[in-house]
Amino acid sequence: MEAASEKKDSLLKVTIIITQLNFDNTVFKTIMSFSWELDFLSANYDWLSLQRRIYYGLLIVQYIYYPILAIVGVPVNIVTIAILSRGKCGLSKCVTCYLVAMAVADLLVIIIDLILRQIPIVYQEHVNFLWSIRVCNIHAVLLYAATDCSVWFTVTFTFDRFVAICCQKLKTKYCSDRTVAVVLGTVTVLSCLKNIFWYFMLTGWYQLANNPWFCDITWIVRESLVWTTIEFLHHILTPGIPFVLILLLNAFTVRHILVASRARRRLRGHSSGGSPSDPEMESRRKSIILLFVISGNFILLWVILMVYSIWWRMYWLGYEAVWLPGFLQEIGFMLQLLSCCTNTCIYAVTQTQFREQLKNVLKYPFSVVINFIK
């Protein structure tokens, strides 16, 4: 009885404090949800397994990580699109078109995936109304189509650079504005058509759970070999095949560059007495650095989610020889979404003229204020 009385007194004190501070109900729910995860982890830390500790730790991190990523990712990609669209970064029109398309796709992924899926999953108590809105399967089609565009635009950019460097005869025909428009348009259309099956596979109800599916799915579909195979092929096509293509194209490009560089050094050594200055090789070196950094960034940040997604589908097919902990999926989502925000940093580090344009954009608001004061 005394324990019950003390508990009631404690609850009454908490209620009085909350009332006095006049907390907004939404903010209070956020604090309670975040604190529950934190209290649970700290109170049960000793008897929780290492996997569960990491899992709950990641859930706590996501309360801060996802909003910050959204706040940074949206303006960063908008600024990148604006700077590249001006065409003053010293890049060819083909490269500029691909980089702009990649930035647009990344921006869509941030909005459709991060802001409209991951953040509502983390802050479920604020989006209870989503359970009554039957648009999840439409949301899934848009989300996976945008993701496919983001991935395959990286592949087409890698192939474009491969042609430009290794296939001089094909370069004139392929590396043109018209070809870029056709390639990007074809990838966009195919990505949308490929992901229509999500509309029929998933239901319109939101699940608000961080599974490979974020919509409710019927047991008939879940256990259907046909739908399971379709989903398995989906994960193979994106990003399984892009991984292989990017690695192969980069390997062929490196091989060609090494052979061409040795031959060019020998020729220049005979013709100009070994002069080290070679503008052509310097330009090619910068292009290769940009290509490899973008490709490497994509592979590193996508690999965990790709492996987990394929394993998850194989697990439902009956392959249970290997067990992957659930926290790998959380890490995979976090890194995959981070990849949509890193290309701007890559351009700023590898491209001098982009860096100068970025500085001008950052200085512009301050210059306007100073001129207004004057």
N, C-alpha and C positions, 0 to 999 in steps of 0.2 A: 504493500500500500504506500509506504513512504517513497519507494522508488518511483511509483507511478505519479505520486504527487510532485516529486522533484522534476520529473520529466515534463509534467504539465506546466510547472513554473518556468522551466527553461524555454519551452515553446512560447509561453506568454511573453517572456522577456524579449525573445527574438522578434515576435510580432510587434511589440511596442517600439523596438528600435527601428524596425523597417518602416513603421508608420511615421515615426518622428523624422526619419531621414527623407521621407516622401519619395522613395524609389519608384521609378517607372516600372510597371509590371514586366515589360519585356526585358529590361536590363536585369531585373531581379532573377528572372528565369535563366538568363545567360550565366549569371554568377553562380546560381544554384547548380546548374548543369555542369559547368566547368569545375566547381568546387567538389561536386560529387565524384567526378572522375579522379580528381587529385586526392581527395580523402580516401577513396577506395584503394588507390594504389599505395598510398603511404600506410594505411591501416593494415593492409593485407600483404605488404611487400615480402615479408619473410616466408610465407607459405605459398606465394604465387610462383609458378615456374618462370624461367627466364623468358620464354616466348610470350607469356601473358604480361610480364612486366614491360617488355618492349612494346607489345600491342597497346596497352593502356597508356604508356608513355607517348606513343605516337598520336593517340586520340587527343591527349592533352595539348600536344604541340599543334595539332591541326586547328584548334580554336583560334590560334594566333597566326599560324602559317598561311592558311587559306585566305583570310581577309587581307593580309599584307600583300600576298601574291596578286590578288585581284586589284588592289589599290595601285600597285606598281605596274602590273602587266598591261592594263588597259591603256593608260597614257603613254607608256613606253612604246607599244606597238603602233599607236596612232602617230606619235612623233616620228617613228621609223618610216611609216608609210608616207608621211608628209615630206620628209627629207629625201627619201629615195625617188619619190615622184617628181621632184624638181630636176632630177638628172644632172646634179652638180657634184657628184661624188667621184667622178673620174672613171666610172664603170661603163661598160658597153650597154647598149639598149637591151640586148638579150638578157644579160646578167641582172640589170635593173628590174626588168619585168618579172623575172623569176623571184627575185628577192622581195619585191612588192607583193606578189601573189602569196609567198610564204608568210609574210607579215600579216596580210589580211586573213589568211586561214588560221594563223595562230591567235589573232584577235577574236575570231569567231569561236574557237575552241575555249578560250578564256571565258567568254560570255556564256556560251551554251553549256559547257562542261563544268568549269570552275564555279561560276556565279550561280548558275541555274540548277546544278546537280550537287557538287561536292559541298558547297556552303550550306544549302538546305539540309543535307544529310547530317552535317555537324551540328547545326542549330535547328534540330527538328522541332523543338518546342515552339518556335516562332512561325513555322510554316505548316501547322496542322491543317490549314485549309487546302493544301495540295492533295491530301488524301481524298478530297471530294471532287477534284478536277480530273477529268478523264482525257488527258492529252499526253500521257507519258510515252505512248508508242510513237506519236508524232515527234515528241522531244527526242526520242532515241534515234529516229531516222535522221534528224537534223544534226544531232551530236556526232553520230558515227560518220555521216557524210563529211562534216567539217574536219573530223580527225583524219579521215582518208585523204582528203585534199591536202592537209598539212603534211602528211607523210609522203604522198606521191609527188607533191611539188618538190620536195627535197630530192627524190629520185630523178625527176626530170631535169632539175638543175644539175645534178651530178652527171647525168648523161650528156647534157649540153656542153659541159666543160670537158668531158671526155672526147666528144666530137671535135670541139674547138682546138684541143691540144694534140690529139692522136690521129685525127682523120682530116687532113688538110684538104683533100679533094671534096669531101662531103661538107666541109665547114661552110663554104659559101652558100650552099643551098639550104642547109639545115639551120644554121645560126642566123636567122633573119627574124624581123618583127612579125611577119605573117606566120611563120612556123611556130613561134612562141605562143601567139594567140590561139592557133589551132590546137597545140599541145595542151595548154592550160584549160581551154574550153572543153576539150575531150575528156581530160582527167576529171573536171568538175561534173560533167554530165554522167560519166561512168560511175563516179563515186555516189552520186544521188541514186542512180538506178540500182546499183549493187546493194544499197542499204534499205531498199523498200521492204525487204523481207522482215525487217524488225517490226514493221507496223503490224504484220500478221502473226508474228511469233510472240510478241509481248502484248499484254493487255494495256488498257488506257489508265489503269490505276497505278499511282506511284507507290513504290515499296519503301523508299527512303532508307535503303540499306546499302552499304558499300560493297555490293557484290558485283561480279562482272555484269550482271543485269541490275538495273536500278528501278525496273518496273516489275509489277507482279507478273508471274508467268504460271500458266496452268500446268498441272502434273502431266497431262497428256503430251504437251509440247516438251516439257522437261525430260520425259522418258522416251520421246519419239526418236528413233534412229535417224529419220530423215532430217528433222530439225537440228538434231545434235550434230550431224555431219555438216549441215549448212553453216552452223555457227563455228564449228571447228575450222572449216575452210575460210571463214571470215577472218579468223585470227591468223591463219597462214598467209592470206593475201595482205593483211595489214596487222602487224608490220613484219611478218616473217620473210616474205619474198623481198620487200624493200631492203631488209638487212643484207640479204645475199647479194642483191644487185649492187648496192652501194659498195660493199666490200670488194666485189669483183671489178667494178668500174674503177675504183680507186687503185686497186692493185695493177690493173692494166695501164692506168695513167702514170703511176709511179715508174713502172718498168719503161714506158716510152720516154719519160722525162730523163731517166738516168742514161739511157742509150743516146738520146739526142744531145744531152748535155756533154757527154764525153766526146762525141763527134764534133760538136760545135767548138769545144775548147781546143781540140786538135787543129781544126781549120783556122780559128782565130790566132792560135799560137804560131802557125806558119805564115799567116798573112799580115799580122800586126805586131809580130815580135812578142807575143804573149801578153798583150794588154788585157788587164782584168776587167775593164769596163765593157759591159754588154747590156745595153738597155732592153733588148728583147728578152734575155734570160731574167733580168730583174723584174720586168712586167709579168713574165710567166710565173716567177717565184711568188709574187704577191697573190696572183690568181689562185695558185695551188694552195697557199696557206689558207686563204678564205674557204676554198672547197673542202680541204681536209678538216679544218676546225669545225665547220658546219656539219659535215658528215660524222665526225667523231663525237660531237656533242649530241647528235641525234641518237647514235648507237648506244652511247653510255647511259643516257637518260631514259631510253625506251626498253632496254634489254630486260630489266626485272619484270616489268608489266607484261611484256611479250611472253616470257617463259611461264609466268604464273597463269596467264589467261589460257595458254595452250594446255598446260598441265590440268587446269580446272576442268576443261572440257573433256580431256582424256580420262580424268577421274570419274566423270559421269558416264563415260563409255565403258567403265569397268576396269581401267588400268589403275590399280591401287598399290603398285609396288613401291612408289615413292610418295612420301607425304611432305608437302611444303607448308610451313607455318603461315597463318593468316596475316601476320604483320608484313610479310613480303608484298602482299597486295597493296597494303596501305603505302608502303614505301614506293611501290611502282606507280601508283596514282600521283603521289607527291612529286616524284621525279619527272614523270611524263608531263605534268602541267608546268613544272619549272622549265622544261624545254621550250615552252611557248613564250618565255620571257627572256631567254638568254641570247637570242640572235642579235639583239641591239648591242649588247656588250661585246659580242664577237666582232660586229662591224666597227665599233668604236676602237677596239684594240688593234684590228688588222688593217683598217682603212683610214689613212691620214685625212683625206678630204671629208669623209663622213664625220670624223671626229671634229673637224673644224665647223662643219655645218651644225652639228649637235651643240657645240659651244655657242654658236650664234643664236640658236633657238632658245637655249637656257638663259642667255643674256638679254633676250628681247624684252621680256616683261619688266626687267629692272631698268632698261634703257627708256622704256615708255614712261615709267614712273618718274625717272629723273628728268626727262624732257617736260613732263607735265608740271613738275615742281618749278623748273626753270621758267 
